[in-house]
Amino acid sequence: MKIELSKVYRILAPRIVALITSTNTLSGINAAPVSFVSPVSFKPPILMISLRPIRHTYKNIIENKEFVINILSKGYVDRVLKCAVAYPEGINKLEVVGLHWYSSERIKVPRVKEAKVWFECRFLEEKKMGDHLVIFAEVLIAEARDDVITEGEVDLAKLNPILHIAKEKFATDFKVVKYKRYD
């Protein structure tokens, strides 16, 4: 069976949902759930996020050159998904959905207090790809709460992040297993 081309991304799933915080010129805190997030370099640590250009998140990142990738556990899925609602610019989305924030270490954009992992990012460049814009950013600070750390590493089972497949389909409570690699 051939797969409809518009559904290819669904096979490359599930993907962690990041709640991306950014700020705008009206001093509002914007927050947007994004599952098109991927690492592209180890050294320096560079990530890419793919956004629709009509969103405030894209505009804010281009204007301010920084953002935070916040990873929350599945217990916050409803609040994270409510951040997808289009609010007027200048509204603090975190306040509207009942999430809290605090200052980042190296950038002006705040972190989400309820998150378990944070990546403070600095914009590097953008590239148009189809109906999305890809933002490349360097991770300046990566931090995780102690309660999701096992043997010095982020334990994804403890983190239990929100995983997106497509539209209203999500995956939860995955099991982490180890396999021998041959590289």
NORFENLIN-V65095 format. One record per pair of residues at least 12 apart in sequence whose ideal C-beta (glycine too) atoms are under 10 Angstrom apart, sorted by the first residue. I is the first residue (numbers start at 1). J is the second residue. If there is no record, write none. Layout:
i: {I:I}
j: {J:J}
//
This chain:
i: {7:9:9:9:9:9:9:10:10:10:10:10:11:11:12:12:12:13:13:13:13:13:13:13:13:14:14:14:14:14:14:14:14:14:14:14:14:15:15:15:15:15:15:15:15:15:15:15:15:16:16:16:16:16:16:16:16:16:16:16:16:16:17:17:17:17:17:17:17:17:17:17:17:17:17:17:17:17:18:18:18:18:18:18:18:18:18:18:18:18:18:18:18:18:18:18:18:18:18:19:19:19:19:19:19:19:19:19:19:19:19:19:19:19:19:19:19:19:19:19:19:19:20:20:20:20:20:20:20:20:20:20:20:20:20:20:20:20:20:20:20:20:21:21:21:21:21:21:21:21:21:21:21:21:21:21:21:21:21:21:21:21:22:22:22:22:22:22:22:22:22:22:22:22:22:22:22:22:23:23:23:23:23:23:23:23:23:23:23:23:24:24:24:24:24:24:24:24:24:25:25:25:25:25:25:26:26:26:26:27:27:28:28:28:28:28:28:28:28:28:28:28:29:29:29:29:29:29:29:29:29:29:29:29:29:30:30:30:30:30:30:30:30:30:30:30:30:30:30:30:30:31:31:31:31:31:31:31:31:31:31:31:31:31:31:31:31:31:31:31:31:32:32:32:32:32:32:32:32:32:32:32:32:32:32:32:33:33:33:33:33:33:33:33:33:33:33:33:34:34:34:34:34:34:34:34:34:34:34:34:35:35:35:35:35:35:35:35:36:36:36:36:36:36:36:36:37:37:37:37:37:37:38:38:39:40:40:40:41:41:41:44:44:44:44:45:45:45:45:45:45:45:46:46:46:46:46:46:46:47:47:47:47:47:47:47:47:47:48:48:48:48:48:48:48:48:48:49:49:49:49:49:49:49:49:49:49:50:50:50:50:50:50:50:50:51:51:51:51:51:52:52:52:53:53:53:53:53:54:54:55:55:55:56:56:56:56:56:56:56:57:57:58:58:58:58:59:60:60:61:61:61:61:61:61:61:62:62:62:62:63:64:64:64:64:65:65:65:65:65:65:65:66:66:66:66:66:66:66:66:66:66:66:67:67:67:67:67:67:67:67:67:67:68:68:68:68:68:68:68:68:68:68:68:68:68:69:69:69:69:69:69:69:69:69:69:69:70:70:70:70:70:70:70:70:70:70:70:70:70:71:71:71:71:71:71:71:71:71:71:71:71:71:72:72:72:72:72:72:72:72:72:72:73:73:73:73:73:73:73:73:73:73:73:73:74:74:74:74:74:74:74:74:74:75:75:75:76:76:76:76:76:76:76:76:76:77:77:77:77:77:77:78:78:79:79:79:79:79:79:79:79:80:80:80:80:80:80:81:81:81:81:81:82:82:82:82:83:83:83:83:84:85:92:94:94:94:94:98:99:99:99:99:100:100:100:101:101:101:104:104:104:104:104:104:105:105:105:105:105:106:106:106:106:106:107:107:107:107:107:109:111:111:115:115:115:115:115:116:116:116:116:116:116:116:116:116:116:116:116:117:117:117:117:117:117:117:117:117:118:118:118:118:118:118:119:119:119:119:119:119:119:119:120:120:120:120:120:120:120:121:121:121:121:121:121:121:121:122:122:122:122:123:123:123:123:124:124:124:125:142:144:144:145:145:147:148:148:150:155:156:156:156:157:157:157:157:158:159:160:160:160:161}
j: {166:35:36:50:164:165:166:164:165:166:167:169:165:166:36:38:165:35:163:164:165:166:169:170:171:35:161:162:163:164:165:166:169:170:171:172:174:34:35:36:37:38:161:162:163:164:165:166:171:34:35:37:38:69:71:117:156:159:161:162:163:164:33:34:35:37:71:72:74:76:77:80:81:161:162:163:164:170:32:33:34:35:36:37:47:49:67:68:69:70:71:72:80:115:117:119:161:162:164:31:32:33:34:68:69:70:71:72:76:79:80:81:83:84:93:94:97:99:112:114:115:162:32:33:34:37:49:51:55:57:60:61:67:68:69:70:83:109:112:119:121:135:57:60:66:67:68:69:70:83:93:94:99:101:104:109:110:111:112:115:118:120:55:56:57:58:59:60:61:62:63:64:66:67:68:109:110:121:60:61:63:64:66:67:68:92:107:108:109:110:56:57:59:60:63:64:89:90:91:59:60:63:64:89:90:88:89:90:91:90:92:56:60:87:88:89:90:91:92:93:94:95:60:90:91:92:93:94:95:96:99:101:109:110:112:55:56:57:59:60:61:67:83:87:89:90:91:92:93:94:109:56:57:68:70:79:80:82:83:84:87:92:93:94:95:96:97:99:101:110:112:49:51:52:55:56:57:58:60:67:80:83:84:85:86:93:57:70:72:77:79:80:81:82:83:84:162:164:49:50:51:52:55:57:67:69:83:84:135:164:49:50:162:163:164:165:166:170:48:49:50:51:52:132:134:164:49:50:69:71:119:135:50:134:139:134:136:137:136:138:139:124:138:139:140:119:121:137:138:139:140:142:121:124:125:136:137:138:139:69:119:121:124:135:136:137:138:139:124:125:126:127:129:134:135:136:137:61:67:69:121:132:133:134:135:136:137:127:129:130:131:132:133:134:135:126:132:133:134:135:131:132:133:126:128:131:132:133:86:131:84:86:133:86:87:88:89:90:91:93:83:135:126:132:133:135:89:89:109:109:121:123:126:133:135:137:123:126:133:135:123:107:108:109:123:107:109:121:122:123:124:137:104:106:107:108:109:120:121:122:123:137:140:104:107:109:119:120:121:122:123:135:137:101:104:107:109:110:111:112:115:118:119:120:121:141:111:112:115:117:118:119:120:121:137:139:142:94:99:101:110:111:112:113:114:115:116:117:118:119:112:115:116:117:118:119:144:148:154:156:159:161:162:99:112:114:115:116:117:159:160:161:162:114:115:116:117:145:148:158:159:160:161:162:172:159:160:161:162:163:170:171:172:173:114:160:162:97:98:99:112:114:115:116:161:162:161:162:163:164:170:172:97:98:93:94:96:97:98:99:112:114:97:99:112:114:115:162:97:162:164:168:170:96:97:98:99:96:97:99:112:97:97:110:110:112:113:114:114:112:113:114:115:112:113:114:113:114:115:118:120:121:140:141:143:118:120:140:141:143:120:121:122:140:141:120:121:122:140:141:121:141:143:143:144:145:159:161:143:144:145:146:147:148:149:154:158:159:160:161:142:143:144:145:148:154:156:159:161:139:141:142:143:144:145:137:138:139:140:141:142:143:144:137:138:139:140:141:142:143:135:136:137:138:139:140:141:142:137:138:139:140:135:136:137:138:136:137:138:137:154:158:159:158:159:159:160:161:176:176:174:175:176:173:174:175:176:176:176:172:173:174:174}
//
